[in-house]
Amino acid sequence: MSQSTPRVISIIMGGGRGTRLYPLTKDRCKPAVPLAGNYRLVDIPISNCLNSGLNRIYVLSQFNTASLHKHIQQTYKFDPFGKGFVDILAAEQTGDKETWYQGTADAVRQNMHHYGLRDDDLVLILSGDQLYRMDFRPMIEQHLRTKSDITIAAKPMPSDQVSGLGIMRVDGDLRVTEFVEKPKDPALVRSLALAGEARARLSDTSDRPYCLASMGIYLVSGQRLRAALADPLQTDFGKEVIPGMVASHRLTAFVYDGYWEDIGTVGSFWECNLTLTDPVPPFDFFDGGQPVFTHARYLPPAKINGSRSHRVLLAPGCIVDDAELERCVIGVRSVIRAGSRLENTVMMGADRYERPSDFTRNREAGLPDVGVGPGCHIRRAIIDKNARIGANCRLSPAGLAERTETAAWYVRDGVLVVKKNAVLSPGTVVGE
């Protein structure tokens, strides 16, 4: 970008209650959910901003924010002379308002007094629960070149996968002529399918229909943002603000055709993590040119004693003792003891190591140690942080009804989730 490029302020949405990710969001908000054994979801949009040269970042949060606040405060510290920051703006009640955020647009509106916006500033609005790598500079350049009021990042997606997204129709200049949020009518979806030259540009040469889906990433000037948010009854960008501007403003699509995953459910979170174990994964955490930043923990290397593994991501500080791992993501400080076998499992690890004195107290209290005990067999599971799984447990969602729940575990989207801080006694059997 040239020196004449306006100042860019990035706003990352912390999301709602995250009910579709429960119980991973029982004690934390969506952006704070651990990812790929070593990161948090919020690290993705923040890293994309920093790798794009954008270092004025606000994170809007509302529910279960303590974990997110701690992570950001420990991780993103800037040179005071560079004028960069990552600030957290939590929902607050004031003398003028007593309501929490009612939607994405309302969240941005309620914090307008914090941004110090000038009319010619650009505001980049991002989601905090997506996995993708994107350089925002070409999007900014297109926005300025086309003199758009709002630029919407858009991804071509198969028509049978877009019911939960905003879908748009564009003309030959990528101007948005129609925008529908989360369409349920199959006939409407078919009418919005890409055709002609737009469809021919896609790498998929089959007859499979595609639509242009909003990624929930918007670029708008400070002046236009104020005007767009003037009506307090319009609380959500995708449902109200964007559709209401199509006829009267210039909305342009910025087409992005790289990897992008909206991690909104337990099933998508589990599968997204496990695809990272592929020989050539769809998202590359090993890209040194565009790294994903996270908290520097200064942990020792992972330690593996006589174990067997196939397609495994192993985070720093893990101890795996004569176990078998098949398609697993093993998070920081995880301990897996001898004779255990984990298949298609995401293990988030622990917040600290236990000491010999802790082991003694555990025995006296009848508690298993943190981690996976010896002789366990765990399949198709997510093990949240600090879980204590005793010896010889058998854990699987097989044969269990959807949303079956106990104090220690929950079945969602065909995945068994062992809850954060859960305790499973030795010999526990869950599922078939």
NUNURO-364634 format. One record per residue (C-alpha): x, y, z; residue in three letters. Coordinates in steps of 0.5 Angstrom, whole numbers, padded with zeros to 4 digits, always signed. Layout:
<recs>
XYZALA/...
</recs>
This chain:
<recs>
+0000+0000+0000MET/+0002+0007-0002SER/+0004+0013+0004GLN/-0003+0016+0002SER/-0007+0010+0004THR/-0012+0012+0010PRO/-0011+0009+0017ARG/-0014+0003+0018VAL/-0017+0000+0024ILE/-0019-0007+0025SER/-0025-0009+0029ILE/-0025-0017+0031ILE/-0032-0019+0033MET/-0032-0024+0039GLY/-0038-0027+0038GLY/-0044-0029+0042GLY/-0046-0034+0047ARG/-0043-0040+0042GLY/-0048-0045+0044THR/-0046-0049+0038ARG/-0039-0050+0041LEU/-0042-0052+0048TYR/-0039-0054+0052PRO/-0032-0052+0049LEU/-0035-0045+0050THR/-0038-0046+0057LYS/-0032-0043+0061ASP/-0029-0039+0055ARG/-0032-0035+0049CYS/-0031-0037+0042LYS/-0024-0033+0040PRO/-0021-0036+0046ALA/-0022-0043+0044VAL/-0015-0047+0043PRO/-0014-0049+0036LEU/-0008-0054+0033ALA/-0005-0055+0040GLY/-0002-0049+0041ASN/-0006-0043+0039TYR/-0013-0040+0040ARG/-0018-0038+0035LEU/-0017-0030+0036VAL/-0009-0031+0034ASP/-0012-0032+0027ILE/-0015-0026+0025PRO/-0010-0022+0029ILE/-0004-0025+0026SER/-0007-0024+0019ASN/-0008-0016+0021CYS/-0001-0016+0023LEU/+0002-0020+0017ASN/-0002-0015+0013SER/+0002-0009+0016GLY/-0005-0007+0020LEU/-0003-0006+0028ASN/-0009-0002+0031ARG/-0014-0007+0033ILE/-0020-0008+0037TYR/-0023-0014+0040VAL/-0030-0014+0042LEU/-0032-0019+0047SER/-0038-0020+0052GLN/-0039-0027+0054PHE/-0034-0031+0058ASN/-0028-0026+0057THR/-0023-0028+0062ALA/-0019-0033+0058SER/-0019-0028+0052LEU/-0017-0022+0056HIS/-0011-0026+0059LYS/-0009-0029+0053HIS/-0009-0022+0049ILE/-0005-0019+0055GLN/+0000-0024+0055GLN/+0001-0024+0048THR/+0001-0018+0044TYR/+0005-0013+0047LYS/+0008-0007+0042PHE/+0014-0002+0042ASP/+0011+0004+0044PRO/+0014+0008+0039PHE/+0010+0004+0033GLY/+0003+0006+0035LYS/+0001-0001+0035GLY/-0004-0004+0040PHE/-0009-0010+0041VAL/-0014-0007+0045ASP/-0020-0011+0048ILE/-0027-0007+0049LEU/-0032-0011+0053ALA/-0039-0010+0053ALA/-0041-0005+0059GLU/-0047-0002+0062GLN/-0047+0006+0062THR/-0052+0011+0064GLY/-0054+0012+0057ASP/-0055+0004+0056LYS/-0057-0002+0060GLU/-0057-0007+0054THR/-0051-0012+0052TRP/-0049-0013+0045TYR/-0055-0014+0040GLN/-0052-0016+0034GLY/-0045-0015+0030THR/-0047-0008+0028ALA/-0050-0006+0035ASP/-0043-0009+0038ALA/-0039-0004+0033VAL/-0044+0002+0034ARG/-0044+0001+0042GLN/-0036+0002+0042ASN/-0036+0008+0037MET/-0033+0013+0042HIS/-0027+0008+0043HIS/-0024+0008+0036TYR/-0023+0015+0035GLY/-0025+0015+0028LEU/-0024+0020+0023ARG/-0028+0020+0017ASP/-0023+0018+0012ASP/-0020+0012+0016ASP/-0022+0005+0014LEU/-0025+0000+0018VAL/-0024-0007+0017LEU/-0029-0011+0021ILE/-0027-0019+0022LEU/-0030-0025+0025SER/-0026-0028+0031GLY/-0028-0036+0030ASP/-0025-0037+0023GLN/-0019-0041+0020LEU/-0016-0038+0014TYR/-0010-0034+0012ARG/-0011-0027+0008MET/-0007-0021+0006ASP/-0012-0015+0007PHE/-0008-0010+0003ARG/-0010-0012-0004PRO/-0018-0012-0001MET/-0016-0005+0001ILE/-0013-0003-0005GLU/-0019-0005-0009GLN/-0024-0002-0004HIS/-0020+0005-0006LEU/-0019+0004-0013ARG/-0027+0002-0014THR/-0029+0008-0009LYS/-0034+0003-0006SER/-0038+0005+0000ASP/-0037-0002+0003ILE/-0033-0008+0001THR/-0035-0015+0003ILE/-0030-0021+0003ALA/-0033-0027-0001ALA/-0031-0034-0002LYS/-0034-0038-0008PRO/-0037-0044-0004MET/-0041-0050-0007PRO/-0049-0049-0006SER/-0050-0054-0002ASP/-0046-0051+0004GLN/-0048-0044+0004VAL/-0055-0044+0008SER/-0052-0041+0014GLY/-0048-0036+0010LEU/-0050-0029+0007GLY/-0050-0030-0001ILE/-0049-0025-0006MET/-0050-0024-0013ARG/-0045-0019-0017VAL/-0045-0016-0024ASP/-0039-0016-0028GLY/-0035-0011-0024ASP/-0036-0015-0018LEU/-0041-0010-0015ARG/-0046-0013-0011VAL/-0053-0013-0013THR/-0057-0017-0009GLU/-0055-0020-0002PHE/-0059-0025+0002VAL/-0057-0027+0009GLU/-0057-0035+0011LYS/-0062-0037+0005PRO/-0067-0043+0007LYS/-0071-0044+0000ASP/-0067-0048-0005PRO/-0070-0044-0010ALA/-0067-0038-0008LEU/-0060-0041-0007VAL/-0060-0044-0014ARG/-0062-0037-0017SER/-0056-0034-0014LEU/-0051-0039-0016ALA/-0045-0037-0020LEU/-0046-0037-0028ALA/-0042-0035-0034GLY/-0035-0032-0034GLU/-0036-0032-0026ALA/-0037-0040-0026ARG/-0032-0041-0031ALA/-0026-0038-0027ARG/-0027-0043-0021LEU/-0022-0049-0021SER/-0027-0054-0020ASP/-0029-0055-0027THR/-0035-0060-0025SER/-0042-0058-0026ASP/-0043-0057-0018ARG/-0047-0051-0017PRO/-0043-0045-0013TYR/-0045-0039-0010CYS/-0041-0033-0007LEU/-0041-0033+0000ALA/-0040-0027+0005SER/-0034-0029+0010MET/-0036-0024+0015GLY/-0031-0019+0013ILE/-0033-0012+0011TYR/-0028-0006+0010LEU/-0032+0001+0010VAL/-0030+0008+0011SER/-0031+0012+0018GLY/-0036+0017+0015GLN/-0040+0011+0012ARG/-0039+0007+0018LEU/-0043+0012+0022ARG/-0048+0013+0017ALA/-0049+0006+0016ALA/-0050+0005+0024LEU/-0054+0011+0025ALA/-0061+0007+0026ASP/-0060+0003+0033PRO/-0066-0002+0030LEU/-0061-0005+0025GLN/-0057-0009+0030THR/-0053-0014+0025ASP/-0049-0013+0019PHE/-0051-0019+0015GLY/-0059-0019+0017LYS/-0060-0012+0016GLU/-0054-0007+0015VAL/-0051-0010+0009ILE/-0058-0012+0005PRO/-0061-0005+0007GLY/-0055-0002+0003MET/-0055-0006-0003VAL/-0060-0001-0007ALA/-0057+0006-0005SER/-0050+0005-0004HIS/-0044+0002-0008ARG/-0042-0005-0005LEU/-0037-0009-0008THR/-0034-0016-0007ALA/-0027-0018-0006PHE/-0026-0025-0008VAL/-0022-0030-0004TYR/-0021-0037-0007ASP/-0016-0040-0001GLY/-0018-0044+0005TYR/-0023-0041+0009TRP/-0027-0045+0015GLU/-0032-0042+0019ASP/-0031-0046+0026ILE/-0038-0045+0029GLY/-0040-0052+0031THR/-0036-0058+0035VAL/-0036-0062+0029GLY/-0033-0057+0025SER/-0028-0055+0030PHE/-0026-0063+0031TRP/-0025-0064+0024GLU/-0022-0057+0022CYS/-0016-0059+0027ASN/-0016-0066+0025LEU/-0015-0064+0018THR/-0008-0060+0020LEU/-0005-0067+0021THR/-0006-0069+0013ASP/+0001-0070+0010PRO/-0001-0063+0006VAL/-0006-0060+0010PRO/-0011-0055+0007PRO/-0008-0049+0012PHE/-0001-0049+0013ASP/+0002-0047+0020PHE/+0009-0048+0018PHE/+0009-0042+0013ASP/+0015-0038+0016GLY/+0013-0032+0011GLY/+0006-0031+0014GLN/+0007-0034+0021PRO/+0001-0035+0026VAL/+0003-0031+0033PHE/+0001-0034+0040THR/+0003-0033+0047HIS/+0010-0035+0048ALA/+0010-0040+0053ARG/+0018-0042+0054TYR/+0016-0050+0054LEU/+0021-0055+0054PRO/+0021-0060+0047PRO/+0016-0065+0047ALA/+0018-0072+0050LYS/+0016-0078+0047ILE/+0018-0085+0050ASN/+0017-0091+0045GLY/+0011-0089+0042SER/+0008-0090+0036ARG/+0004-0085+0032SER/+0001-0083+0025HIS/-0001-0076+0023ARG/+0000-0073+0029VAL/+0001-0065+0031LEU/+0005-0065+0038LEU/+0005-0059+0041ALA/+0011-0056+0046PRO/+0011-0059+0053GLY/+0008-0066+0052CYS/+0010-0072+0055ILE/+0008-0079+0051VAL/+0010-0085+0054ASP/+0009-0091+0050ASP/+0002-0090+0047ALA/-0001-0090+0040GLU/-0003-0084+0037LEU/-0007-0084+0030GLU/-0010-0078+0027ARG/-0009-0073+0033CYS/-0008-0066+0035VAL/-0004-0066+0042ILE/-0004-0059+0046GLY/+0001-0056+0050VAL/+0003-0060+0057ARG/-0001-0066+0055SER/+0001-0072+0059VAL/-0001-0079+0055ILE/+0001-0085+0059ARG/+0003-0092+0058ALA/-0001-0097+0054GLY/-0006-0092+0052SER/-0009-0091+0045ARG/-0012-0085+0042LEU/-0016-0084+0035GLU/-0018-0078+0032ASN/-0018-0074+0038THR/-0016-0067+0039VAL/-0013-0066+0046MET/-0012-0059+0049MET/-0007-0060+0054GLY/-0006-0057+0061ALA/-0005-0050+0064ASP/+0001-0052+0068ARG/+0005-0058+0070TYR/+0003-0062+0076GLU/+0009-0063+0081ARG/+0011-0069+0085PRO/+0007-0066+0091SER/+0001-0066+0087ASP/+0001-0073+0085PHE/+0001-0074+0093THR/-0005-0070+0094ARG/-0008-0073+0088ASN/-0008-0080+0091ARG/-0010-0078+0098GLU/-0016-0075+0094ALA/-0018-0081+0090GLY/-0016-0076+0084LEU/-0013-0079+0077PRO/-0007-0074+0075ASP/-0008-0069+0070VAL/-0008-0072+0063GLY/-0010-0079+0060VAL/-0008-0085+0065GLY/-0005-0092+0063PRO/-0009-0097+0059GLY/-0014-0092+0056CYS/-0017-0093+0049HIS/-0020-0086+0046ILE/-0024-0085+0040ARG/-0027-0079+0036ARG/-0026-0074+0042ALA/-0024-0067+0044ILE/-0021-0067+0051ILE/-0021-0060+0054ASP/-0016-0057+0058LYS/-0014-0060+0065ASN/-0018-0066+0064ALA/-0017-0072+0069ARG/-0018-0079+0065ILE/-0016-0085+0070GLY/-0013-0091+0068ALA/-0016-0096+0063ASN/-0022-0092+0061CYS/-0026-0093+0054ARG/-0029-0087+0051LEU/-0032-0086+0045SER/-0039-0083+0042PRO/-0041-0089+0039ALA/-0048-0091+0041GLY/-0050-0085+0045LEU/-0055-0080+0043ALA/-0054-0073+0040GLU/-0053-0068+0046ARG/-0053-0074+0052THR/-0049-0070+0057GLU/-0046-0072+0064THR/-0042-0067+0069ALA/-0036-0070+0065ALA/-0038-0070+0058TRP/-0042-0069+0052TYR/-0044-0071+0046VAL/-0045-0066+0040ARG/-0044-0067+0032ASP/-0042-0074+0033GLY/-0036-0072+0038VAL/-0035-0074+0045LEU/-0033-0068+0049VAL/-0029-0069+0055VAL/-0030-0062+0059LYS/-0025-0058+0062LYS/-0023-0060+0069ASN/-0027-0066+0068ALA/-0025-0072+0072VAL/-0026-0079+0070LEU/-0025-0085+0075SER/-0021-0091+0073PRO/-0024-0096+0069GLY/-0030-0091+0066THR/-0033-0093+0060VAL/-0037-0088+0055VAL/-0040-0091+0049GLY/-0039-0097+0045GLU/
</recs>
